[in-house]
Amino acid sequence: MTHAPFPSWPDTAAQLIEVATGRTPADTVIKGGVWVNVHTREILPGYDIAVASGRIACVVPDAAHCTGPETQIIEAQGRYMIPGLCDGHMHIESGMLTPAEFARAVIPHGTTSMFTDPHEIANVLGLEGVRMMHDEALMQPVNIFTQMPSCAPSAPGMETTGFEITAEDVAEAMQWPGIIGLGEMMNFPGVSNADPKMLAEIAATQNAGKTVGGHYASPDLGPAFAGYVAGGPADDHEGTCQADAIARMRQGMRSMIRLGSAWYDVETQITAITEKGLDPRNMILCTDDSHSGTLVNDGHMNRVVRHAIDCGCDPIVALQMATINTATHFGLEREIGSLTPGRRADVILTSDLKTLPIETVIARGQIVAENGACLVDCPHYNWPDTARQTVRMGKMLAADDFAIPAPTGANAVRANVIGVVENQAPTKALQFELPVTEGRVQATGEVCQIALVERHRATGSVTNAFVSGFGYDGPMAMASTVAHDSHHMIVVGTDADHMAMAANRLGEVGGGIVIFKDGIELALVELPIAGLMSDSPATEVAAKADQMMRAMRDCGCSLNNAYMQHSLLALVVIPELRISDLGLVDVRSFEFIPVIEPLS
């Protein structure tokens, strides 16, 4: 699929000059605003912005000289004019939406540029899935730049994906028009150990003059971290404390600090700026993962900027972290990220820099949203059946598929248990003594069962283990085909019959999230595209996601946005303990460990 590219600065330079000098009238003039200049950190009242061919021709105290009878006038009425917001690292699939519906959801929140890594769909559909995401992204009225996924599987030998991404795939994608760089390099041990495949992907990206995304999820800031930085990743969003942010910035990386639906890592890291006084140019705000409920009800990058300000950051500095810093990092400082000549005319009008109400959103010189309503069409890609028929379980599952046998004669066992941590991606490696009934280990108390159901190759295999921290009680189960990054099916429950019901239901509908309690289906979010996304409107998906969250609470879970913790239980590149189709993984050592340990 081909798309007409947005006219470049060189293509439009002659027209921009004619407008800036007053020899030709502007297409649009934003009149009488307060210019927030993120280059100089100045707030300058009484300015106009003249726009031609979707780009800024000039920012001047009075644009009357380039205003003609056909010029559209947008009255700023003394409001602040700030650049459209940029999300420096995110996964569209985490919104449960296609690129078109994700764009429709976030445009009213002032997001006009996104740097997206579709490695979720890459694990399910491979390079062809990435191309579909890339193509729909280029159809949108805002800027969606695609990072070519780097790691499918995320940890070779630790999991089995639907497809694998090769260095040849990366080299091919670097020639696509919407590819801005390499997605997060999650195989950090591979980079630190100079794995040839990882280095080949990085080399293909660097040789194309593009940015290598990072993902260093280890707390070890010693030689392993030094080796990772030496390998080439240019940023990292996996920091959780001030020391992480400082270490990355000192080594010439950009520290990306995130506020997603469940990842609250801004407050603990922004102190590197607000307290330690480090140069804020090397810090970037991002969301990473935001589900549809968050997008519709709470916001997107506007939510992150507000949170950074609430954490003590100067509002203009916070805006820099969501505009010019991001643009500069990806080599797009002359394209987006500021309100200056030649750049895309992506502008937000807001009456307050601290609370940041998003009143008018302008993208490429056109009003795209006002007062929370999206005013433009977001075109859809024609997703084929191959993208909609991806849940292949191989058989109907029964309660016996979720049984964990105990050693012969045992009345109790010691189990290795995944411990979820509220508002953070890392888990804890815990141990519990669990009872045995009729030769099977029983989940009890705060421990419930987790299973990974293979769904790419119809093998019918089920891997069983234990998890704690959700607080579930009574007979229940929750299943999801969103299971980063391999995206098999994760089922968590207190009862094997309910786990089988939940898994089979997702096989029936072709993917999504479902919750059963006391034999009744409480919530269902259908995600028919790759088992990850819906092409329904964001408001509809968000309503179902809200019902899912209520159902989790009805089952006893009080964690904030616990769905996100559920979706990451198979992410075998973030410590400490995860489940894969191959077994229980200790991510601290990248070794498989037994679910059941012998009692001493």
N, C-alpha and C positions, 0 to 999 in steps of 0.2 A: 504494500500500500504506500502511495506517495502523497506528500502533503506540500502545499505551497509554503515555502519558508517565509517567516516574518522578514520584511525588508531590513537589510543591514544598514549600519551607519554609513558606510561608503556609498551604498545605493541611494541613500536619501540626503547625503551631505549637501548637495547643491540646493535642494529645497529648504533644508534647515537654515542654510546661510541666507537665502532669500527672505525667509520669514524673520529670522533674527535681526536682519538689517532693515526690515520694514518694507522691502520691495514687493513682498507677496504676503497676503493675509494668512494668518494661522488657521488651521482647521478648528482648533479649540483653544480657548484661553480660560484658565482657572484664575479667577480674579479676586484680589483682596484677601490674601491669606497670610499666615505666619509661616515663613519658610524655615523648616527644621533642617539645617545643613549638617549631615552626618560626616562630612569630610572635615569640617572645622569645629564641630560641636557648638555651633551658634544657633540662636533662635532669633530670626530676623523678621520683624513685622512689616506689613505693607508691601508684599511682593505678588507678582503675577507669574504664571507659568504658561508659556505659549507652546502649543503642540502642533506638529505636522507629521503626517504619515505614521502616527502612533509613537513618535519620539519627541523628546523635549527639544525645542529649538532654542529657547532662552528662558532664563529666570531673571526678571527685572522688576524694578519698583513700579513701572507702569508699562503695560504692553499695548497701549493705545495705538502705537505706531505700526503694530502688526495685526490689528483687529479690523476686519472688514465686515461688510453687511451679512455675509454668509457664515461668519465665524460663530461657532457655538460658544456661549458664555456659561461657565459654571461658577456660580457665586460661592466663594469660600466663606464670606461673611465673617472674616476675622478668625476663622478656625485655623488650627495648625495643619500644615501640609507636610505629611511625612511620607517616606518611601513605602511602597508596598512591602509587606513582610515576607521574609524568606525562611523556609524550613531547611536547615542544612543537612539533616539526616532523618529519613523517615521511610516507612514501608506502607504504601497505599493499601496493600492487602490487609493490614492490621485494622483498617477502618471498616473491614467487611464489605467494601465497596469497590466498584471498578474505578479507573481513573476519572471517567466522566462524572460519576456521582460523587466521588471524593471532591473533585473540583467544585461541583455545585454546592457541596456542604461547606467548604472552607472559604470560598470567595467572599461571602458576606462578613467573614471574620477578618478580612484584610490580607489574607495570604495570596500573593500574586506570583510567587516563585517557590517551587519545590524541587528538592534534590532527592530523588527517590531510588531506592534499591529494591527491585522486584525479585529478591532471592527467594521469597516464599513460593511464587509460581514457578521459579526455575527448578525447585526441587520436585515439583509435580509434573511439569510439562517441558522442562529443559529450555533450550535456546528459543524454540518456537513460542513458548509462553512468554519469554522476555520480549520477543519481537511484538507480540500482540499488545502487551502493556505499553511498550515504546510507541507503537503506532497510535493507540488511543490517546496517549499523552500528548502527542503532537497535534491532535485535533482540537485541543482545548483553547479557550480564549485567554488563558493565563499560561505562565511559563512552567512546564513540567519537564525538568531535565532528568534523564535516566542514567543511573550508574549501572554498568554491566556487573551482574553478580559474580563474585569471585570464588565462592566456596559452596558447591553442591556436589558431594556432601560437605557439611561444615567441618567435620572431623573424619577424614578417611579412615576406614577400618572400625569406626565406632558406631556407624549407622548405615542403613541402606536407603537410598533415595529413589524416587521415580525415575530421575534422569541425573546424569553427571554433567557438570560444566568443565570443559577442557580449556587448556591454554589456547588452542586453535579457535574455540568459540569466542574467547575474549578478544583475540586479535581481529576476528571478523567483525565483532560488534563495535570495535573502536572506529570503524568506518561509517557506522550509521549516523544519520544527521542529528539525532537527539541524545546521543551518548556523551556524557560529560566526564566520565571517569570510571574507575573500578569501584564496585561496591565493597562494603566493609570486609576486610581481610580477617575473617574469623579464625582461620587456622593459624593462630599465633605461635603454637609450637613448631608448625611447619616452617614459618618464616624465620624464627629464631634458630632453627636447625638447618637453614639454607636448603629447604626442599626444592628440587629443580622445578616442579610444576608450579609452586607458588611464586617462585622468582620469575618464571617465564610469564605468568599473568601480569606481575608487576612491571616487568620489562616492556611488555606489549603496550601497557598503559602509558608508561613514562615515554616510550619512543613515539607515541602518538601525541605527546605534549599535554596529557590529561592527568587528573588528580587521582591518587590512590587513597581510597578510604580505609580507615583503620578500625580495629576491634581488638583491644588487648584487655581481656577480662580477668587477668591474673593479678593478685595483690603484690606479686614479686616485682619490685622495681630495681632489681639487680642486673646481672649479666643477661638474663633472658629478655628483659625489657630493652636493654641496650642493643641486643641483637635484632629485636623486632624493629626498633627505630632505624637501625642501619639498613634494614631490608627495604625501606621505602615508604611505608604508610605515612600519610601526611596529617592525619587527624585521629582522634579517638573519642568515643562517646561512652565508654564503659567505666569511666571513673565514678567513684562514689564518695570521695572525701577530698578535702583541700589538698592533701599531699599528692593525690593523683593528678589533679588539675595543674599544680605547680610543676610536677615532674614532666608532664607532657609539654607544657609551654617552654620550659627551660631547654628542652631538646629540639625545639623548632617545630613542634607539632601544634596544631590547633586543638585546644581542649573544647570539645563539644559537650555542653551540659544540657541534660534533657529533663523535660517535664512531659511525660506521656500520661496515659490513663492511669497507670500504676507505678511509673518510674519517677520518683521524686528526688532527683539528684542535683537540682539547682542550688538549694539552700546550703548544702554541705560543701559546695565547691566554689560558689561565687565569692566566698570570703577571700579567695586568692586575689580578687580585685578590690573588694570593699574594705578588707582589713590589711592584707599584705601589700596592697598598692601595686601589683603587677600590671604591666601594660595590657589594657583590655582588648587591644586589637587582635590578640591571639586566642580570644574566647568567643565561642559561637553558641547561640541558643538553638535547640532543636526539640522535636517531640519523640522521635524514634517510633513509638507505637501508640496510636490513639484509636480507640474503637468508635463506632458510629454514635453511640450514646454521648460520649464526651464531645464529639464534634458538633452535634446538634444542640446539646444542652449547655455546654460550658465554653466552647470555643476551640481555637487551634493555636496559631502562633501568638495571637493577641493575648491568650491566656498565659502563655509562657512569659511574654514580656511583662505583663502585669505582675506575675509571681516574682520575677527577678527584681522588679521595683519594690515590691513588698518585702523582699529580702534585704533591702538596703541599697540597691544599686541605683545610681543616678539615672533618671529616665532617658536622657540622651545616650548615655553609655549602653543602657539596655537596648535601645533602638539600634545602635550601631551593631550590637551582637546579633541582631535579627535582620540586618540589611547589608551594610557595606562590608562588614567583616566576612559574611558568608560569600558575598559576590567576589571579594578579593581572593578568598581561599580557592575558589573554583576558576579563577582566571577571567571572571566576568565583571570586573570593576568598571569597565568601560561600556557595559551593557545594561546592568541592573544595579540596584542597591542604593541609589542616591537620586536626588532631584537636581540633576545637572545636565547641561546640553549634550545631546546625542544619545542619552540613555532612553530606554523604553519608558514611556510615560505611565508608570505604575505609581499611583498616588492614593493616599488615604487622607480624607478630611476628618479631623477629630477635634472636639471642643476641649479636651483635657488630656495632657500628656501622661498623667499618672494613672487615672482609671481607664484611659484609652477606649472610650466608646467609638466603635467603628461606624461612622455615620454615612460616609460616601466612599465607595471604592471605585477607582478608575484603573483600568488595565489597558495598556497599549493605546491610551488616549480616549477610551470609551468608558462611560459609566457602566459598571458591571453589577453593582449592588448599592442599595440604599436602605438604611435603617433595618438591616438584617434580612433583606429580601434579595435573592439573586435575580438579576434582570436579563441575563443572557442565556443562550442555549449552550449546553455542553454536549457535543455530539458523541454518540455511542459507536463503538466498534462492533462489527457483526461477529460475535463470538461463535465459533463453530461447535458442532457436537463433540468433537474431540476434547474441547475444553470444558464441556459440561457433563461428561461421563467418566469421572475419574475415581469413583469410590468402588474399588473391586476387592471385596472381602473374601471371595472364594467359597463361602458357605454361610449358612445361618448359624449364629453362635448360640450356645447354651450355657447354663450356669457352670457346668463342668469345665468349660474353657477358661474360667476365671479361678479355678481351684489352685491353691499353693500347697503341695504335699509337704508334710513334716517328716523328719527322719523317723525311721521305724522305732516305735516304742516311746517316742518323745511325748511328754505332757505339756511342755513349754519350749519355746525357742527364743534365741536372740536374733532380731531382725535388723538389717540395715534399712533405714527409713529416710526418705527424702523429706526435709523440713522446709516448708515454704516460709518466706520472710515478707511481711507486709510492706508494700510500696517499693520493693526492690526486686531486681532480676535474680541475684544470687540466691541459692538455697543453702541449707545446712545439712551436713551428713550426720544423722542421728542414729542412735540404737535404742530399741525398745525390747523388753521381754514380752512375748505374745503367747497366748494360750493355744493349745491344740485340741481340736474336737474331731473325733472319728478320723484321725490321721491327716487332718487339714489344719493349716495355720489360720487363726481367726484374727481379723482386724477388730480392735476393741478400743474403747475410750477415745482419745484424741487421734488415734491412728485409723486410717481407712485404707482401702486397697486402691492401687493404680494399675492399669493395664494399658499396654500399647498394642493395638490391633493393626496388623499389616494391611494396607489398603491400596497399594500400587500394583502389585503383581498377582493378586488373588491367591496368595499362599495359604490363607486361612490360619496363619500363625498368630498367637497371642503371647506377649511377654508380660508376666505379672510381678508386682512388687508392692511396696507400701509407701504411704505418704502421710504426713501429719501437718496440722496447722490450719486446715479449713474449718474445723469445728462442726462438721456434719453430724447429724444424729437421726435415728430412725432409718427405715429402709429407703434408700435413695441411690441414684447414680446420675452422673453428668458425663456426657460424651461430646467430643469435638473433633472434627477433621482439621481444625486449625491447631497444629502442634509443631511449633517451630523446632528445627528448621526442616526436618524431613517430611513433616506433615502427613504422617500416618494418622491413626485415630487414637486419641487419648481418652480413656474412660476412668473416672474416679468415682468410687462408690463405697457404700457400707454393706451392700448385699449383692451377691453374684447374680441372682435372677434379674434384679434391676439393671445391672451392668450389661447383661445380655440384651435386655429390652432396649436400652439406650443405643447400644452399638448397632443392632439390627434396624432400628428406626433411621439412623443416619445412612445406612446402606440403602434403605428404601427411598429416601428423598434425595440422594445424591450428594450428601455432605452438608455440614453446618454444625450447629450446637443444639443439644437437647438435654432436658432435665426431667427425670422421673422421680416421683416420691409416692410411696404407698400405692404403687401400681398404676399411678395416674401421670400422664404427661403434663407437666406444669408449664413448660416453655419450649419453643422450637424456633430457631433462627435458620432458615434455609439459605445455604451458600452454594448454589449450583455450579458456579464457575470455579473449577479446580478444587472444589470443596473449601474455598477460601473467601469468595466474594459473591455479592449479589449485584445485579444490575438494576434492582429496584431503587426508587428514590431513597435518599439518606434518611428522610423522616420516617419512612416505613420500616427500614432496617433498624433505626434507632429505637423505635417503639418496641420492636421485638427484642432488641438487646436490653432495653429497660425491663421488660418482663422477665428476661433471663436473669438479670441481676436480682430482681425481687424473688425469683424462684430459688436462687442460691441462698438468699437470706432466710426464706421459708424452710430451707433444709438445714439451717443452723449456722451458716457462714456469715460472719460479721466483718470480714476483711474488706478493706477498700479495694474496689475493682478487682475482686479475686479472680475473675475470668482471665485476666492477664497472667496471673501466676499459673493458672491451669494451662494456658496455651504455651507456656515456656518449660513445662516439666520434661520435655524431650530435647531441650536445647543443650546438646552435649559439648558446648564450648564455653559455658558459664558455670563456674564452681557453685556448689561443691559436688552435689549428687544429682544425676539425671537418669532417665530411662530411655532406652532405644530398642529397636527391634532385635538387637543382638544381645541385650542384657542390661544390667544395672551398671552405670558408668560413674566411677570416681574421677571427676574432671580435674582434681588437683594433681593426679598422677597419670591421667588418661589410661586407666586400666579398668577392666571389668572386675567387679567384686560380687560375691554371692549375696543373694537376698537373705539367706539364712546362715547365721554363724553358729558353730557348735557352742553349747553352753559349757562353761568350764566346771 
